[in-house]
Amino acid sequence: MSSLPTAAELEARLREALVPTELEVIDESAAHAGHAGANAEGRGTHFRVRIASPLFAGKPRVARHRLVYDALQVFIAQGLHALAIETL
C-alpha cells in the first residue's frame, strides 16, 4: 500500500487543481482513533478542508464539493478515508 497522504500533499494538489484564494487542510485523524477507517498511526485518514476558489463561482454546494473530491481522488487509494469539506 502507498504511504498515507499528508495535509501538505492534499494542499499541494488542491492548489494545483483549484487555484484557491483561501485554503486550509487539517489532518483530524488522531481525533478519530478507534473509528472506521482510522489507523494506529493517528494520521493520514481523516481530513478537513476549508477552501475558496474562483472555480466555485455560480456552482451549487454539491458541485463545489465534487470539484474537491475529484482533485483528491488519487489519495483514496493511499488511505484517505474521510473528508470534511467547507467551501467558502
Backbone torsions as a table, in degrees:
resi	resn	phi	psi	omega
1	MET	NA	146.5	177.4
2	SER	-66.9	161.0	176.3
3	SER	-66.2	154.7	-178.8
4	LEU	-65.3	145.8	178.9
5	PRO	-69.5	154.4	176.8
6	THR	-113.3	161.5	176.7
7	ALA	-58.9	-38.1	-179.7
8	ALA	-63.9	-38.6	178.5
9	GLU	-67.7	-42.8	177.2
10	LEU	-62.3	-43.8	-179.6
11	GLU	-61.2	-45.0	179.9
12	ALA	-61.0	-42.5	-179.6
13	ARG	-65.2	-42.7	179.4
14	LEU	-66.1	-39.0	177.9
15	ARG	-62.6	-40.1	180.0
16	GLU	-68.2	-44.9	-172.4
17	ALA	-82.6	-36.9	-170.7
18	LEU	-117.3	-2.4	177.5
19	VAL	42.9	60.6	-174.2
20	PRO	-70.3	151.0	172.9
21	THR	-91.7	-22.0	173.2
22	GLU	-141.2	139.1	179.2
23	LEU	-156.3	132.1	173.7
24	GLU	-139.9	127.1	177.3
25	VAL	-120.6	123.2	-175.9
26	ILE	-121.7	126.7	175.0
27	ASP	-84.4	109.6	-179.2
28	GLU	-102.7	15.9	-174.1
29	SER	-57.0	-42.3	-176.9
30	ALA	-59.7	-31.2	-179.8
31	ALA	-74.0	-9.6	-176.3
32	HIS	-111.6	17.7	178.8
33	ALA	-54.5	132.1	-179.8
34	GLY	89.4	-9.9	178.8
35	HIS	-88.3	163.7	176.8
36	ALA	-58.1	134.9	177.3
37	GLY	86.0	-11.0	179.0
38	ALA	-78.7	163.0	177.5
39	ASN	-130.5	172.7	-177.9
40	ALA	-70.5	-18.6	-178.6
41	GLU	-76.1	-20.9	-180.0
42	GLY	69.9	26.6	178.2
43	ARG	-154.3	158.0	169.9
44	GLY	81.4	6.9	-177.0
45	THR	-118.6	-30.3	-176.0
46	HIS	-128.2	121.2	-178.4
47	PHE	-129.3	153.6	171.1
48	ARG	-118.3	132.9	179.2
49	VAL	-121.9	125.9	171.3
50	ARG	-113.4	122.1	-171.5
51	ILE	-148.3	141.2	171.2
52	ALA	-125.1	135.8	-178.9
53	SER	-146.7	143.6	175.3
54	PRO	-63.4	-20.2	178.7
55	LEU	-70.9	-12.3	179.0
56	PHE	-84.8	-12.5	-174.8
57	ALA	-53.8	126.5	175.9
58	GLY	76.2	1.6	-178.2
59	LYS	-99.3	142.4	175.9
60	PRO	-69.9	165.3	-176.3
61	ARG	-54.5	-43.4	-178.7
62	VAL	-60.9	-41.5	179.3
63	ALA	-67.0	-38.0	177.2
64	ARG	-63.9	-44.3	179.0
65	HIS	-63.4	-39.1	179.4
66	ARG	-62.1	-38.5	176.9
67	LEU	-60.3	-41.7	179.2
68	VAL	-66.9	-48.8	178.3
69	TYR	-57.8	-44.3	-179.6
70	ASP	-61.1	-41.6	-179.9
71	ALA	-64.7	-31.4	-174.9
72	LEU	-101.6	5.7	-175.6
73	GLN	-53.2	-37.5	-178.0
74	VAL	-59.4	-26.3	-177.0
75	PHE	-82.1	-12.7	178.1
76	ILE	-59.9	-45.2	-179.7
77	ALA	-66.3	-19.7	179.7
78	GLN	-88.4	-3.5	177.0
79	GLY	117.3	-0.4	175.2
80	LEU	-62.3	118.0	-173.7
81	HIS	-106.3	-39.7	-176.3
82	ALA	-137.4	140.4	-178.7
83	LEU	-136.7	114.9	174.1
84	ALA	-95.4	125.9	-175.4
85	ILE	-117.7	128.9	171.9
86	GLU	-120.3	109.2	177.2
87	THR	-93.9	135.4	-175.9
88	LEU	-107.7	NA	NA
